[in-house]
Amino acid sequence: MGNDVPRIVSKEFILVGINHRCKWGDDLSNILPLSTNEVTRRITEIKTAVNPQIRIRYFYSETGMEEDLNYLESVEVTDDTFIPDGFMIRRVKSECAVFSVKNSENKAIGGEDGVIGAYARKTWLPTTKYQENYNAFGDLQIRGMNDDAYEFWLPIEPRV
């Protein structure tokens, strides 16, 4: 499966995008394309985008994953001085384990996070000196608009 050994990166993201709150059991295969299409249609409104062709899917939960999760289809921006109407801003700062993934390898167990998310959390993470950084509220998928691969970023911190 792609790159089983991640690189470790310390990064602060400033993300601007379209946010959706999803209940457990909602069909993400319908929600994700709608968000992608809306951001693509309105990308020219985000004047400070680092690279308009790179999309960042940020999955997080403000309820501790108990009730629901949020999904932000976004782009990285250089600053947050202007946020277009209907968009939201999120800041994510953490050390991250970054896995390179081919879509064709990862869809085997349903959903784009299927294989790599489970592998990162259940196989790789327990063998390291790290634990998931829950203060970062989720994980990120970074992909080019026409790529068959993406990066899965899991926020981590030293194990206590």
N, C-alpha and C positions, 0 to 999 in steps of 0.2 A: 504494500500500500504506500505509494509515493515515498515520502521522506519520513521514516519512523522515528528518527532522532531530530528533534526540533533545534532551531537556533534560539538563543535567549536574547531578547531585545528589551531595553528600557525605553518607553515611549510615552509621550503625552499626545493624545489626539484631541482636536477640536472638531467635532462632527456637526454638520447641519444637514437635516433631512426631513423626511415625512415619517411621522411616528404612528404606529398602530398598536393598540392594546388588544391582545388576543387571549381569549379564555382557553383553558385546556380543552382539547377536543376540536377546536376550530381547525379548519382545513387551511394550513399554511400554503399549500400549493395554489390556492386562489389568491391569498393575501399578498404573497411575495411578488408575483408579476404585476399586480395593481400598483404596488408601491414603486417598483422599478420603473414602470411606465410613467408614473406621475413625476418622479424625480427627473427622468430623461426628458420629459416634455418641458419641464420648468428649469432645467439646469442653467440656462443663461441668466436666470435671476440671482444665482449664487455667484457674486462677483469675485469673491476671494477663494474660490475653489483651488486647491493645490493642483489637482489633475481631474478635470471633469469626466474623463473616460474611466476612472477607477471608482468603483462603488464599494462602500463599506456597509455590510449588514451587521448591525449591532443588536444582539439579543440580550435583554436584561430584564430584571424584575424588581419592582419597588416594593413587592409584597413578600420577598423571600421565596419566590417561586411557589407560594402556597395557593394563590387564587388565580394568577394569570401571569403572562409575560408580555413584555413590550418588544416591538420590532421596529427598529429605525433603519430605513433605507437611506443612506447618506453619502456625502462626500466629505473629505477632510478639507478644512479651510485654514487659512493663515491667521485669521483673527475673527472675532465675533462682533465687529462694529456694526454690521448690517445683516439682519436676518429677515428674509422675505416673509410676508404674511403666509400663514399656514405651515411654515417650517418650524422645526424646533432645534435647539442646540443642546449637545451633550458633550461633556469633557470626560475623557477616560485617561487616567494616568496610572501606569503600572509596569512592572516588569512582566514580559509575556513569553510564553513558549510558542514559537511560530512553526507550524507544520505546513509543508507544501503538499497540495492535494490535487489529483486529477479528478474531475467530476465523474468520469466513467468508473473509476475505482471506488468512489465514495457513495454512489447511489444504490449500492447493492442492498443496503439495509434501510431503504426508505428515507427520504429527506436528505438534504445536502449535508447536514451535521451528523447523519447516521453513523457511519463508520469512524470517522476521525474524531468526533466529539467523544464517543464512547472510549476509543483507544486512548486519547489524551488523558481523560479523567480516570479510567479504570485500569489501564495497563501501564502507561508511561509514568504518570504522576506518582503513584505509590512507590516507585523504585528510585525516586529522586529525593533531594534535600528540600523540595518545594511542596507547597500546598496551594490550593486554589485561592486566589485573592478575591474574597467575596465583597470587599469594599469597592471593587471595580464594577460590580453589578452585572456580570455577564461575559460574553465572548464576542469576537468579531470575525467576520469572513470578509476578506479583501480580494476583489477580483476585477480584472479588466472587462469591459463590456463585451468583448468578442473572444475571450479566452476560454479554453477547455480546462483550465486549472485555476485554483485560487489558493489563498493562504488562510489557515485557521489560526487565530490568535487567542490563546487561553491566558488570561491574567493570572499570574502566580506571585507568590511571596515566599521567603524562607520559612521552612517548617519550624514551628515553635515546640 
